[in-house]
Amino acid sequence: MRSLLAFTGSRGDAQPGILLARALRERGHDVTLALAPNLVAFAHAHGVAAVPFGRDTADLLHAQRTDRRFISRDPRAWLRALFDLQRRGVLEQIEDLRALAPGHEVVVAGMAGEEAAESVARAVGLPFAAVHFFPIQPNSAVPVAPVRWAAHLPGFVHRWGWSVLARARAAALAPVLPVVTGPNPASVRIQAYDPRLFPGVDEQLPGPFVGFPVDSNGFLSSAAVSAPPMPSPTLDSWLDEGSAPIYVGFGSMDVGDPAAFVATLREVCARRGRRLLLASGWATIGPELEDTVAIVGQVDHARVLPRCVAAVHHGGAGTTAAALRAGVPQVICSVQADQPYWGQALQRLGLAATIPAKQITGERLDALLDLVSRPDVVLRAASYSADFATDGVERAADAVEALAGSPVAPDLLHSAGRQL
């Protein structure tokens, strides 16, 4: 089987694609892994060959942070900014994937860039799989608004809201997506998360549900390749020589002034009598190693998190899953996208506390750490970890293999009005 895997977005979006590519190659399949240009080196650093496609997502994230329309009080300006952001880089993705697609038997993409990859798959008559790291399709099980009170709304409101969001995204992308006519090749949505975190969702969304995209070896490192890691023996010694620390890591997310944020973390941990382990891949600080503070470029979540007393992070699906697997209580300080939904979902189940990152103060973080330090939260986190499934990547690979055996439509190179 020859498969084309296209995973764009942030580093957290790329990690499952890297793991899936590795699993398929270990089964003897030919895999072309296409990543955003800034993430190709990340895959190579973990022993997986990759090629670039689309635009540098670091540039896209920077554009989002600097577009002042996102903080405008005019909802029309905010909506135009959102639509512009959704369209950025799509044409480049389509052009690059169109060049890569010939000779493959199946196309697989993550949630970011899903529509562009599916349009290419349809145009060349290949079956398509999208790996969903969050239940984004219309359903009544997941509150459509990531706030506490939304859980009390009727289910039909949630389904209607998710449908509206889906139509809005389709409208945003319509000007840049080619129109492809003819029969649809086979397609599936691989649900790559634990449905227990969203009770009832597995009864409403098509599967397969494969669990979080992890394998028996754990997760990839969560930090940027450009941030040098601290040698493992040094960090291991630091962990062994003192009490369990509070882990803090925000992946690719921007949390404002790094120096001020680190100062707040130091104060909170000192007040609590806890050591601080900070993974600073998102900021240009460190490395640093003191008795009570370790600032490192990257950590191995599977190895480090079980040795921590709590995890404070942005709520990306990968980091959330890593903390769940480690059995460590979490404080999710969400920044964007699906992150606030993970925070609310885990808070409803008593596995975490949550707050938007922009609202963090020392006092608020201290209070949230108090909440997740309660014995009942610690016990629930440990209990969830005991049942955590570690075969998500293998099950996703099974789904891709099964899809590749599906009949495909003839080549659909012609579109109505536009061509790829």
Secondary structure, 3 states (H helix, E strand, C coil): CEEEEEECCCHHHHHHHHHHHHHHHHCCCEEEEEECHHHHHHHHHCCCCCEECCCCHHHHHHHHHHCHHHHCCCHHHHHHHHHHHHHCCHHHHHHHHHHHCCCCCEEEEECCCHHHHHHHHHHCCCCEEEEECCCCCCCCCCCCCCCHHHHHCCHHHHHHHHHHHHHHHHHHHCCCCCCECCCCCCEEEEECCCHHHCCCHHHCCCCCECCCCCECCECCCCCCCCCCCCCHHHHHHHHHCCCCCEEEECCCCCCCCHHHHHHHHHHHHHHHCCCEEEECCCCCCCCEECCCEEEECCCCHHHHHHHCCEEEECCCHHHHHHHHHHCCCEEEEECCCCHHHHHHHHHHCCCEEEEEHHHCCHHHHHHHHHHHCCHHHHHHHHHHHHCCCCCHHHHHHHHHHHHHCCCCCCCCCCECCCCC
